[in-house]
Amino acid sequence: MSTNIDTPETVEADSTEVSCDGGGDLGHPRVYLNMGDKGEVDCPYCDRKFVLTTEHAS
């Protein structure tokens, strides 16, 4: 038996503060996330990863 698990989507962002609603009609409640000093954060609902673009990283 084979299990096909999709890799979570990675989204480039130009701000350390992002929001995620899961996208589409069957998303999840909108959450607001802060990347902090790491420059990346994962959505706790859908595991979508937000990464600060290199031109905006400090």
mmCIF file of the N, C-alpha and C atoms, coordinates in Angstrom:
data_MODEL
# 
_entry.id   MODEL 
# 
loop_
_atom_site.group_PDB 
_atom_site.id 
_atom_site.type_symbol 
_atom_site.label_atom_id 
_atom_site.label_alt_id 
_atom_site.label_comp_id 
_atom_site.label_asym_id 
_atom_site.label_entity_id 
_atom_site.label_seq_id 
_atom_site.pdbx_PDB_ins_code 
_atom_site.Cartn_x 
_atom_site.Cartn_y 
_atom_site.Cartn_z 
_atom_site.occupancy 
_atom_site.B_iso_or_equiv 
_atom_site.pdbx_formal_charge 
_atom_site.auth_seq_id 
_atom_site.auth_comp_id 
_atom_site.auth_asym_id 
_atom_site.auth_atom_id 
_atom_site.pdbx_PDB_model_num 
ATOM 1   N N  . MET A 1 1  ? 0.841   -1.170 0.000  1.00 0.00 ? 1  MET A N  1 
ATOM 2   C CA . MET A 1 1  ? 0.000   0.000  0.000  1.00 0.00 ? 1  MET A CA 1 
ATOM 3   C C  . MET A 1 1  ? 0.891   1.240  0.000  1.00 0.00 ? 1  MET A C  1 
ATOM 4   N N  . SER A 1 2  ? 0.523   2.192  -0.818 1.00 0.00 ? 2  SER A N  1 
ATOM 5   C CA . SER A 1 2  ? 1.291   3.423  -0.942 1.00 0.00 ? 2  SER A CA 1 
ATOM 6   C C  . SER A 1 2  ? 0.465   4.592  -0.421 1.00 0.00 ? 2  SER A C  1 
ATOM 7   N N  . THR A 1 3  ? 1.095   5.429  0.363  1.00 0.00 ? 3  THR A N  1 
ATOM 8   C CA . THR A 1 3  ? 0.431   6.616  0.880  1.00 0.00 ? 3  THR A CA 1 
ATOM 9   C C  . THR A 1 3  ? 1.023   7.832  0.188  1.00 0.00 ? 3  THR A C  1 
ATOM 10  N N  . ASN A 1 4  ? 0.164   8.627  -0.435 1.00 0.00 ? 4  ASN A N  1 
ATOM 11  C CA . ASN A 1 4  ? 0.608   9.823  -1.132 1.00 0.00 ? 4  ASN A CA 1 
ATOM 12  C C  . ASN A 1 4  ? 0.299   11.032 -0.255 1.00 0.00 ? 4  ASN A C  1 
ATOM 13  N N  . ILE A 1 5  ? 1.329   11.623 0.330  1.00 0.00 ? 5  ILE A N  1 
ATOM 14  C CA . ILE A 1 5  ? 1.159   12.796 1.181  1.00 0.00 ? 5  ILE A CA 1 
ATOM 15  C C  . ILE A 1 5  ? 1.760   13.988 0.454  1.00 0.00 ? 5  ILE A C  1 
ATOM 16  N N  . ASP A 1 6  ? 0.926   14.987 0.199  1.00 0.00 ? 6  ASP A N  1 
ATOM 17  C CA . ASP A 1 6  ? 1.399   16.186 -0.481 1.00 0.00 ? 6  ASP A CA 1 
ATOM 18  C C  . ASP A 1 6  ? 2.287   17.004 0.445  1.00 0.00 ? 6  ASP A C  1 
ATOM 19  N N  . THR A 1 7  ? 3.330   17.580 -0.129 1.00 0.00 ? 7  THR A N  1 
ATOM 20  C CA . THR A 1 7  ? 4.199   18.483 0.606  1.00 0.00 ? 7  THR A CA 1 
ATOM 21  C C  . THR A 1 7  ? 3.455   19.790 0.827  1.00 0.00 ? 7  THR A C  1 
ATOM 22  N N  . PRO A 1 8  ? 3.508   20.342 2.047  1.00 0.00 ? 8  PRO A N  1 
ATOM 23  C CA . PRO A 1 8  ? 2.823   21.616 2.292  1.00 0.00 ? 8  PRO A CA 1 
ATOM 24  C C  . PRO A 1 8  ? 3.344   22.716 1.362  1.00 0.00 ? 8  PRO A C  1 
ATOM 25  N N  . GLU A 1 9  ? 2.463   23.610 0.993  1.00 0.00 ? 9  GLU A N  1 
ATOM 26  C CA . GLU A 1 9  ? 2.798   24.731 0.111  1.00 0.00 ? 9  GLU A CA 1 
ATOM 27  C C  . GLU A 1 9  ? 3.747   25.693 0.821  1.00 0.00 ? 9  GLU A C  1 
ATOM 28  N N  . THR A 1 10 ? 4.702   26.253 0.080  1.00 0.00 ? 10 THR A N  1 
ATOM 29  C CA . THR A 1 10 ? 5.591   27.290 0.595  1.00 0.00 ? 10 THR A CA 1 
ATOM 30  C C  . THR A 1 10 ? 5.245   28.595 -0.104 1.00 0.00 ? 10 THR A C  1 
ATOM 31  N N  . VAL A 1 11 ? 5.033   29.637 0.702  1.00 0.00 ? 11 VAL A N  1 
ATOM 32  C CA . VAL A 1 11 ? 4.639   30.944 0.182  1.00 0.00 ? 11 VAL A CA 1 
ATOM 33  C C  . VAL A 1 11 ? 5.709   31.956 0.553  1.00 0.00 ? 11 VAL A C  1 
ATOM 34  N N  . GLU A 1 12 ? 6.200   32.695 -0.441 1.00 0.00 ? 12 GLU A N  1 
ATOM 35  C CA . GLU A 1 12 ? 7.155   33.772 -0.168 1.00 0.00 ? 12 GLU A CA 1 
ATOM 36  C C  . GLU A 1 12 ? 6.380   35.019 0.227  1.00 0.00 ? 12 GLU A C  1 
ATOM 37  N N  . ALA A 1 13 ? 6.842   35.699 1.266  1.00 0.00 ? 13 ALA A N  1 
ATOM 38  C CA . ALA A 1 13 ? 6.165   36.893 1.771  1.00 0.00 ? 13 ALA A CA 1 
ATOM 39  C C  . ALA A 1 13 ? 7.161   38.040 1.862  1.00 0.00 ? 13 ALA A C  1 
ATOM 40  N N  . ASP A 1 14 ? 6.654   39.266 1.738  1.00 0.00 ? 14 ASP A N  1 
ATOM 41  C CA . ASP A 1 14 ? 7.529   40.433 1.833  1.00 0.00 ? 14 ASP A CA 1 
ATOM 42  C C  . ASP A 1 14 ? 7.406   41.130 3.184  1.00 0.00 ? 14 ASP A C  1 
ATOM 43  N N  . SER A 1 15 ? 6.716   40.492 4.130  1.00 0.00 ? 15 SER A N  1 
ATOM 44  C CA . SER A 1 15 ? 6.545   41.031 5.471  1.00 0.00 ? 15 SER A CA 1 
ATOM 45  C C  . SER A 1 15 ? 6.668   39.892 6.474  1.00 0.00 ? 15 SER A C  1 
ATOM 46  N N  . THR A 1 16 ? 7.129   40.195 7.683  1.00 0.00 ? 16 THR A N  1 
ATOM 47  C CA . THR A 1 16 ? 7.235   39.157 8.709  1.00 0.00 ? 16 THR A CA 1 
ATOM 48  C C  . THR A 1 16 ? 5.888   38.832 9.335  1.00 0.00 ? 16 THR A C  1 
ATOM 49  N N  . GLU A 1 17 ? 4.859   39.620 9.040  1.00 0.00 ? 17 GLU A N  1 
ATOM 50  C CA . GLU A 1 17 ? 3.508   39.353 9.532  1.00 0.00 ? 17 GLU A CA 1 
ATOM 51  C C  . GLU A 1 17 ? 2.643   38.911 8.365  1.00 0.00 ? 17 GLU A C  1 
ATOM 52  N N  . VAL A 1 18 ? 2.056   37.716 8.467  1.00 0.00 ? 18 VAL A N  1 
ATOM 53  C CA . VAL A 1 18 ? 1.250   37.145 7.393  1.00 0.00 ? 18 VAL A CA 1 
ATOM 54  C C  . VAL A 1 18 ? -0.050  36.602 7.973  1.00 0.00 ? 18 VAL A C  1 
ATOM 55  N N  . SER A 1 19 ? -1.017  36.345 7.088  1.00 0.00 ? 19 SER A N  1 
ATOM 56  C CA . SER A 1 19 ? -2.252  35.688 7.509  1.00 0.00 ? 19 SER A CA 1 
ATOM 57  C C  . SER A 1 19 ? -2.491  34.489 6.607  1.00 0.00 ? 19 SER A C  1 
ATOM 58  N N  . CYS A 1 20 ? -3.212  33.504 7.139  1.00 0.00 ? 20 CYS A N  1 
ATOM 59  C CA . CYS A 1 20 ? -3.511  32.294 6.381  1.00 0.00 ? 20 CYS A CA 1 
ATOM 60  C C  . CYS A 1 20 ? -4.945  31.879 6.682  1.00 0.00 ? 20 CYS A C  1 
ATOM 61  N N  . ASP A 1 21 ? -5.686  31.545 5.622  1.00 0.00 ? 21 ASP A N  1 
ATOM 62  C CA . ASP A 1 21 ? -7.055  31.045 5.801  1.00 0.00 ? 21 ASP A CA 1 
ATOM 63  C C  . ASP A 1 21 ? -7.235  29.678 5.147  1.00 0.00 ? 21 ASP A C  1 
ATOM 64  N N  . GLY A 1 22 ? -6.147  29.055 4.766  1.00 0.00 ? 22 GLY A N  1 
ATOM 65  C CA . GLY A 1 22 ? -6.201  27.734 4.165  1.00 0.00 ? 22 GLY A CA 1 
ATOM 66  C C  . GLY A 1 22 ? -6.542  27.726 2.696  1.00 0.00 ? 22 GLY A C  1 
ATOM 67  N N  . GLY A 1 23 ? -7.029  28.831 2.175  1.00 0.00 ? 23 GLY A N  1 
ATOM 68  C CA . GLY A 1 23 ? -7.366  28.929 0.765  1.00 0.00 ? 23 GLY A CA 1 
ATOM 69  C C  . GLY A 1 23 ? -8.578  28.110 0.377  1.00 0.00 ? 23 GLY A C  1 
ATOM 70  N N  . GLY A 1 24 ? -9.198  28.482 -0.697 1.00 0.00 ? 24 GLY A N  1 
ATOM 71  C CA . GLY A 1 24 ? -10.332 27.731 -1.224 1.00 0.00 ? 24 GLY A CA 1 
ATOM 72  C C  . GLY A 1 24 ? -11.572 27.815 -0.350 1.00 0.00 ? 24 GLY A C  1 
ATOM 73  N N  . ASP A 1 25 ? -12.605 27.103 -0.779 1.00 0.00 ? 25 ASP A N  1 
ATOM 74  C CA . ASP A 1 25 ? -13.878 27.114 -0.060 1.00 0.00 ? 25 ASP A CA 1 
ATOM 75  C C  . ASP A 1 25 ? -13.824 26.336 1.245  1.00 0.00 ? 25 ASP A C  1 
ATOM 76  N N  . LEU A 1 26 ? -12.940 25.375 1.335  1.00 0.00 ? 26 LEU A N  1 
ATOM 77  C CA . LEU A 1 26 ? -12.871 24.529 2.530  1.00 0.00 ? 26 LEU A CA 1 
ATOM 78  C C  . LEU A 1 26 ? -11.627 24.826 3.351  1.00 0.00 ? 26 LEU A C  1 
ATOM 79  N N  . GLY A 1 27 ? -11.313 26.094 3.504  1.00 0.00 ? 27 GLY A N  1 
ATOM 80  C CA . GLY A 1 27 ? -10.123 26.500 4.247  1.00 0.00 ? 27 GLY A CA 1 
ATOM 81  C C  . GLY A 1 27 ? -10.308 26.314 5.744  1.00 0.00 ? 27 GLY A C  1 
ATOM 82  N N  . HIS A 1 28 ? -9.722  27.203 6.516  1.00 0.00 ? 28 HIS A N  1 
ATOM 83  C CA . HIS A 1 28 ? -9.821  27.166 7.973  1.00 0.00 ? 28 HIS A CA 1 
ATOM 84  C C  . HIS A 1 28 ? -9.966  28.596 8.467  1.00 0.00 ? 28 HIS A C  1 
ATOM 85  N N  . PRO A 1 29 ? -10.210 28.795 9.767  1.00 0.00 ? 29 PRO A N  1 
ATOM 86  C CA . PRO A 1 29 ? -10.311 30.165 10.282 1.00 0.00 ? 29 PRO A CA 1 
ATOM 87  C C  . PRO A 1 29 ? -9.030  30.942 9.974  1.00 0.00 ? 29 PRO A C  1 
ATOM 88  N N  . ARG A 1 30 ? -9.184  32.214 9.637  1.00 0.00 ? 30 ARG A N  1 
ATOM 89  C CA . ARG A 1 30 ? -8.008  33.049 9.345  1.00 0.00 ? 30 ARG A CA 1 
ATOM 90  C C  . ARG A 1 30 ? -7.174  33.214 10.613 1.00 0.00 ? 30 ARG A C  1 
ATOM 91  N N  . VAL A 1 31 ? -5.888  32.970 10.470 1.00 0.00 ? 31 VAL A N  1 
ATOM 92  C CA . VAL A 1 31 ? -4.953  33.172 11.572 1.00 0.00 ? 31 VAL A CA 1 
ATOM 93  C C  . VAL A 1 31 ? -3.885  34.154 11.119 1.00 0.00 ? 31 VAL A C  1 
ATOM 94  N N  . TYR A 1 32 ? -3.395  34.939 12.060 1.00 0.00 ? 32 TYR A N  1 
ATOM 95  C CA . TYR A 1 32 ? -2.338  35.905 11.795 1.00 0.00 ? 32 TYR A CA 1 
ATOM 96  C C  . TYR A 1 32 ? -1.069  35.383 12.452 1.00 0.00 ? 32 TYR A C  1 
ATOM 97  N N  . LEU A 1 33 ? 0.001   35.324 11.675 1.00 0.00 ? 33 LEU A N  1 
ATOM 98  C CA . LEU A 1 33 ? 1.246   34.709 12.121 1.00 0.00 ? 33 LEU A CA 1 
ATOM 99  C C  . LEU A 1 33 ? 2.399   35.695 12.012 1.00 0.00 ? 33 LEU A C  1 
ATOM 100 N N  . ASN A 1 34 ? 3.348   35.601 12.924 1.00 0.00 ? 34 ASN A N  1 
ATOM 101 C CA . ASN A 1 34 ? 4.527   36.454 12.918 1.00 0.00 ? 34 ASN A CA 1 
ATOM 102 C C  . ASN A 1 34 ? 5.765   35.572 12.776 1.00 0.00 ? 34 ASN A C  1 
ATOM 103 N N  . MET A 1 35 ? 6.611   35.887 11.809 1.00 0.00 ? 35 MET A N  1 
ATOM 104 C CA . MET A 1 35 ? 7.811   35.091 11.552 1.00 0.00 ? 35 MET A CA 1 
ATOM 105 C C  . MET A 1 35 ? 8.904   35.316 12.585 1.00 0.00 ? 35 MET A C  1 
ATOM 106 N N  . GLY A 1 36 ? 8.854   36.432 13.280 1.00 0.00 ? 36 GLY A N  1 
ATOM 107 C CA . GLY A 1 36 ? 9.901   36.730 14.248 1.00 0.00 ? 36 GLY A CA 1 
ATOM 108 C C  . GLY A 1 36 ? 11.256  36.849 13.573 1.00 0.00 ? 36 GLY A C  1 
ATOM 109 N N  . ASP A 1 37 ? 12.301  36.468 14.279 1.00 0.00 ? 37 ASP A N  1 
ATOM 110 C CA . ASP A 1 37 ? 13.668  36.575 13.760 1.00 0.00 ? 37 ASP A CA 1 
ATOM 111 C C  . ASP A 1 37 ? 14.034  35.439 12.811 1.00 0.00 ? 37 ASP A C  1 
ATOM 112 N N  . LYS A 1 38 ? 13.255  34.356 12.818 1.00 0.00 ? 38 LYS A N  1 
ATOM 113 C CA . LYS A 1 38 ? 13.568  33.200 11.970 1.00 0.00 ? 38 LYS A CA 1 
ATOM 114 C C  . LYS A 1 38 ? 13.359  33.478 10.489 1.00 0.00 ? 38 LYS A C  1 
ATOM 115 N N  . GLY A 1 39 ? 12.407  34.368 10.163 1.00 0.00 ? 39 GLY A N  1 
ATOM 116 C CA . GLY A 1 39 ? 12.121  34.646 8.763  1.00 0.00 ? 39 GLY A CA 1 
ATOM 117 C C  . GLY A 1 39 ? 11.244  33.597 8.113  1.00 0.00 ? 39 GLY A C  1 
ATOM 118 N N  . GLU A 1 40 ? 10.612  32.744 8.929  1.00 0.00 ? 40 GLU A N  1 
ATOM 119 C CA . GLU A 1 40 ? 9.679   31.751 8.401  1.00 0.00 ? 40 GLU A CA 1 
ATOM 120 C C  . GLU A 1 40 ? 8.734   31.317 9.517  1.00 0.00 ? 40 GLU A C  1 
ATOM 121 N N  . VAL A 1 41 ? 7.557   30.839 9.107  1.00 0.00 ? 41 VAL A N  1 
ATOM 122 C CA . VAL A 1 41 ? 6.571   30.356 10.072 1.00 0.00 ? 41 VAL A CA 1 
ATOM 123 C C  . VAL A 1 41 ? 5.650   29.375 9.361  1.00 0.00 ? 41 VAL A C  1 
ATOM 124 N N  . ASP A 1 42 ? 5.172   28.366 10.086 1.00 0.00 ? 42 ASP A N  1 
ATOM 125 C CA . ASP A 1 42 ? 4.237   27.380 9.548  1.00 0.00 ? 42 ASP A CA 1 
ATOM 126 C C  . ASP A 1 42 ? 2.850   27.637 10.116 1.00 0.00 ? 42 ASP A C  1 
ATOM 127 N N  . CYS A 1 43 ? 1.839   27.518 9.271  1.00 0.00 ? 43 CYS A N  1 
ATOM 128 C CA . CYS A 1 43 ? 0.460   27.650 9.720  1.00 0.00 ? 43 CYS A CA 1 
ATOM 129 C C  . CYS A 1 43 ? 0.118   26.431 10.584 1.00 0.00 ? 43 CYS A C  1 
ATOM 130 N N  . PRO A 1 44 ? -0.445  26.650 11.778 1.00 0.00 ? 44 PRO A N  1 
ATOM 131 C CA . PRO A 1 44 ? -0.770  25.515 12.646 1.00 0.00 ? 44 PRO A CA 1 
ATOM 132 C C  . PRO A 1 44 ? -1.951  24.685 12.147 1.00 0.00 ? 44 PRO A C  1 
ATOM 133 N N  . TYR A 1 45 ? -2.747  25.213 11.224 1.00 0.00 ? 45 TYR A N  1 
ATOM 134 C CA . TYR A 1 45 ? -3.893  24.478 10.684 1.00 0.00 ? 45 TYR A CA 1 
ATOM 135 C C  . TYR A 1 45 ? -3.527  23.633 9.470  1.00 0.00 ? 45 TYR A C  1 
ATOM 136 N N  . CYS A 1 46 ? -2.906  24.255 8.465  1.00 0.00 ? 46 CYS A N  1 
ATOM 137 C CA . CYS A 1 46 ? -2.700  23.563 7.185  1.00 0.00 ? 46 CYS A CA 1 
ATOM 138 C C  . CYS A 1 46 ? -1.230  23.296 6.863  1.00 0.00 ? 46 CYS A C  1 
ATOM 139 N N  . ASP A 1 47 ? -0.322  23.684 7.737  1.00 0.00 ? 47 ASP A N  1 
ATOM 140 C CA . ASP A 1 47 ? 1.122   23.479 7.561  1.00 0.00 ? 47 ASP A CA 1 
ATOM 141 C C  . ASP A 1 47 ? 1.726   24.260 6.406  1.00 0.00 ? 47 ASP A C  1 
ATOM 142 N N  . ARG A 1 48 ? 0.976   25.200 5.824  1.00 0.00 ? 48 ARG A N  1 
ATOM 143 C CA . ARG A 1 48 ? 1.542   26.063 4.782  1.00 0.00 ? 48 ARG A CA 1 
ATOM 144 C C  . ARG A 1 48 ? 2.705   26.824 5.401  1.00 0.00 ? 48 ARG A C  1 
ATOM 145 N N  . LYS A 1 49 ? 3.827   26.858 4.700  1.00 0.00 ? 49 LYS A N  1 
ATOM 146 C CA . LYS A 1 49 ? 5.027   27.530 5.208  1.00 0.00 ? 49 LYS A CA 1 
ATOM 147 C C  . LYS A 1 49 ? 5.164   28.889 4.554  1.00 0.00 ? 49 LYS A C  1 
ATOM 148 N N  . PHE A 1 50 ? 5.355   29.913 5.363  1.00 0.00 ? 50 PHE A N  1 
ATOM 149 C CA . PHE A 1 50 ? 5.587   31.269 4.883  1.00 0.00 ? 50 PHE A CA 1 
ATOM 150 C C  . PHE A 1 50 ? 7.050   31.599 5.130  1.00 0.00 ? 50 PHE A C  1 
ATOM 151 N N  . VAL A 1 51 ? 7.726   32.085 4.074  1.00 0.00 ? 51 VAL A N  1 
ATOM 152 C CA . VAL A 1 51 ? 9.152   32.389 4.131  1.00 0.00 ? 51 VAL A CA 1 
ATOM 153 C C  . VAL A 1 51 ? 9.356   33.825 3.682  1.00 0.00 ? 51 VAL A C  1 
ATOM 154 N N  . LEU A 1 52 ? 10.140  34.565 4.443  1.00 0.00 ? 52 LEU A N  1 
ATOM 155 C CA . LEU A 1 52 ? 10.454  35.945 4.088  1.00 0.00 ? 52 LEU A CA 1 
ATOM 156 C C  . LEU A 1 52 ? 11.364  35.945 2.870  1.00 0.00 ? 52 LEU A C  1 
ATOM 157 N N  . THR A 1 53 ? 11.003  36.725 1.847  1.00 0.00 ? 53 THR A N  1 
ATOM 158 C CA . THR A 1 53 ? 11.832  36.791 0.643  1.00 0.00 ? 53 THR A CA 1 
ATOM 159 C C  . THR A 1 53 ? 13.191  37.387 0.993  1.00 0.00 ? 53 THR A C  1 
ATOM 160 N N  . THR A 1 54 ? 14.211  36.964 0.285  1.00 0.00 ? 54 THR A N  1 
ATOM 161 C CA . THR A 1 54 ? 15.574  37.374 0.613  1.00 0.00 ? 54 THR A CA 1 
ATOM 162 C C  . THR A 1 54 ? 15.781  38.879 0.488  1.00 0.00 ? 54 THR A C  1 
ATOM 163 N N  . GLU A 1 55 ? 15.086  39.530 -0.432 1.00 0.00 ? 55 GLU A N  1 
ATOM 164 C CA . GLU A 1 55 ? 15.286  40.975 -0.569 1.00 0.00 ? 55 GLU A CA 1 
ATOM 165 C C  . GLU A 1 55 ? 14.676  41.756 0.586  1.00 0.00 ? 55 GLU A C  1 
ATOM 166 N N  . HIS A 1 56 ? 13.806  41.112 1.389  1.00 0.00 ? 56 HIS A N  1 
ATOM 167 C CA . HIS A 1 56 ? 13.209  41.775 2.544  1.00 0.00 ? 56 HIS A CA 1 
ATOM 168 C C  . HIS A 1 56 ? 13.790  41.285 3.863  1.00 0.00 ? 56 HIS A C  1 
ATOM 169 N N  . ALA A 1 57 ? 14.651  40.301 3.816  1.00 0.00 ? 57 ALA A N  1 
ATOM 170 C CA . ALA A 1 57 ? 15.275  39.786 5.043  1.00 0.00 ? 57 ALA A CA 1 
ATOM 171 C C  . ALA A 1 57 ? 16.313  40.789 5.526  1.00 0.00 ? 57 ALA A C  1 
ATOM 172 N N  . SER A 1 58 ? 16.435  40.905 6.843  1.00 0.00 ? 58 SER A N  1 
ATOM 173 C CA . SER A 1 58 ? 17.410  41.863 7.380  1.00 0.00 ? 58 SER A CA 1 
ATOM 174 C C  . SER A 1 58 ? 18.639  41.180 7.903  1.00 0.00 ? 58 SER A C  1 
# 
